[in-house]
Amino acid sequence: MVDIAIFIALLFVPFAALAGPPFLTDDPEPVEYKHWEIYVASMSEEQHGGVSMTAPHVDVNYGIAPNFQLHVTTPMEYINPPGRPSHYGYGDTELGVKWRFFQNEDARFLASVYPLLEVPTGAESRGLGNGDPQVFLPIWLQKGWGPWLTYGGGGYLINPGHAHQNLWFLGWLVQRDLNKYLSLGAELFYGTAPDTDDELHFGFNMGSIINITEKHHILLSAGTDIIGPTGFYSYIAYQLTFGPEKQTGPAQTHLPAGRFSPGPL
């Protein structure tokens, strides 16, 4: 679940807005009530001989109430466009609220909405920000069975500004727990062009979640466009999950993409 905001920022608009680390598609499961997940991460993208990346970005999620999650992402961004000067600095800030409005525990089916706001805190003149606020309005669905998990959905990005245009993002993912330490997943995604002179993106991404302990996790992914200008993009993160313990045992922390808790090691 990478931030789709940052993904669209990197992939579509020079650092714009939206994901579920380490994947571009998000999952509908909010962080458990009074629990935290904190990511220190970097996303990178190569396009037309240029490179864009977050170096790093910090992603914080908190379970503010049952079925509700608050979200903030603060990125430091680096861009190196072909034939132009490179820049490094603070980018656009992402704020969001995830609301799980439906859950069937017997069927392991979830549904959530997750509106995101991109606040234009980055310098547009240096390519570090969009220059205008952006709003992403998605819906995400999830179904689990045995060690398998599948989720996806999409939404509409309101993308104001000169030469910008609103866009759709769609993604779907399948993921499997190999054991309590390792999960692997693969996804397909599609996004319409964010600018009048840009191209659409249709690509795939593969990733893994490594549970070092109950609280410490490593997340990795890499992919490319099948149709579109992006030759390669990647994601790497360290994730810390924690919260109050339940009286009956260890807290069941929310891992990326609705992952299980491996239990104390």
Secondary structure in CASP SS format (residue, H / E / C, confidence):
PFRMAT SS
TARGET T0000
AUTHOR 0000-0000-0000
METHOD secondary structure of the structure
MODEL  1
M C 1.00
V C 1.00
D C 1.00
I H 1.00
A H 1.00
I H 1.00
F H 1.00
I H 1.00
A H 1.00
L H 1.00
L H 1.00
F C 1.00
V C 1.00
P C 1.00
F C 1.00
A C 1.00
A C 1.00
L C 1.00
A C 1.00
G E 1.00
P C 1.00
P C 1.00
F E 1.00
L C 1.00
T C 1.00
D C 1.00
D C 1.00
P C 1.00
E C 1.00
P C 1.00
V C 1.00
E C 1.00
Y E 1.00
K C 1.00
H C 1.00
W E 1.00
E E 1.00
I E 1.00
Y E 1.00
V E 1.00
A E 1.00
S E 1.00
M E 1.00
S E 1.00
E E 1.00
E E 1.00
Q E 1.00
H C 1.00
G C 1.00
G E 1.00
V E 1.00
S E 1.00
M E 1.00
T E 1.00
A E 1.00
P E 1.00
H E 1.00
V E 1.00
D E 1.00
V E 1.00
N E 1.00
Y E 1.00
G E 1.00
I E 1.00
A E 1.00
P C 1.00
N C 1.00
F E 1.00
Q E 1.00
L E 1.00
H E 1.00
V E 1.00
T E 1.00
T E 1.00
P E 1.00
M E 1.00
E E 1.00
Y E 1.00
I E 1.00
N E 1.00
P C 1.00
P C 1.00
G C 1.00
R C 1.00
P C 1.00
S C 1.00
H E 1.00
Y E 1.00
G E 1.00
Y E 1.00
G C 1.00
D C 1.00
T E 1.00
E E 1.00
L E 1.00
G E 1.00
V E 1.00
K E 1.00
W E 1.00
R E 1.00
F E 1.00
F E 1.00
Q E 1.00
N E 1.00
E C 1.00
D C 1.00
A C 1.00
R C 1.00
F E 1.00
L E 1.00
A E 1.00
S E 1.00
V E 1.00
Y C 1.00
P C 1.00
L E 1.00
L E 1.00
E E 1.00
V E 1.00
P C 1.00
T C 1.00
G C 1.00
A C 1.00
E H 1.00
S H 1.00
R H 1.00
G C 1.00
L C 1.00
G C 1.00
N C 1.00
G C 1.00
D C 1.00
P C 1.00
Q E 1.00
V E 1.00
F E 1.00
L E 1.00
P E 1.00
I E 1.00
W E 1.00
L E 1.00
Q E 1.00
K E 1.00
G E 1.00
W E 1.00
G C 1.00
P C 1.00
W E 1.00
L E 1.00
T E 1.00
Y E 1.00
G E 1.00
G E 1.00
G E 1.00
G E 1.00
Y E 1.00
L E 1.00
I E 1.00
N C 1.00
P C 1.00
G C 1.00
H C 1.00
A C 1.00
H E 1.00
Q C 1.00
N C 1.00
L E 1.00
W E 1.00
F E 1.00
L E 1.00
G E 1.00
W E 1.00
L E 1.00
V E 1.00
Q E 1.00
R E 1.00
D E 1.00
L C 1.00
N C 1.00
K C 1.00
Y C 1.00
L E 1.00
S E 1.00
L E 1.00
G E 1.00
A E 1.00
E E 1.00
L E 1.00
F E 1.00
Y E 1.00
G E 1.00
T C 1.00
A C 1.00
P C 1.00
D E 1.00
T C 1.00
D C 1.00
D C 1.00
E C 1.00
L C 1.00
H E 1.00
F E 1.00
G E 1.00
F E 1.00
N E 1.00
M E 1.00
G E 1.00
S E 1.00
I E 1.00
I E 1.00
N E 1.00
I C 1.00
T C 1.00
E C 1.00
K C 1.00
H E 1.00
H E 1.00
I E 1.00
L E 1.00
L E 1.00
S E 1.00
A E 1.00
G E 1.00
T E 1.00
D E 1.00
I E 1.00
I E 1.00
G C 1.00
P C 1.00
T E 1.00
G E 1.00
F E 1.00
Y E 1.00
S E 1.00
Y E 1.00
I E 1.00
A E 1.00
Y E 1.00
Q E 1.00
L E 1.00
T E 1.00
F E 1.00
G C 1.00
P C 1.00
E C 1.00
K E 1.00
Q C 1.00
T C 1.00
G E 1.00
P C 1.00
A C 1.00
Q C 1.00
T C 1.00
H C 1.00
L E 1.00
P H 1.00
A H 1.00
G H 1.00
R E 1.00
F C 1.00
S C 1.00
P C 1.00
G C 1.00
P C 1.00
L C 1.00
END
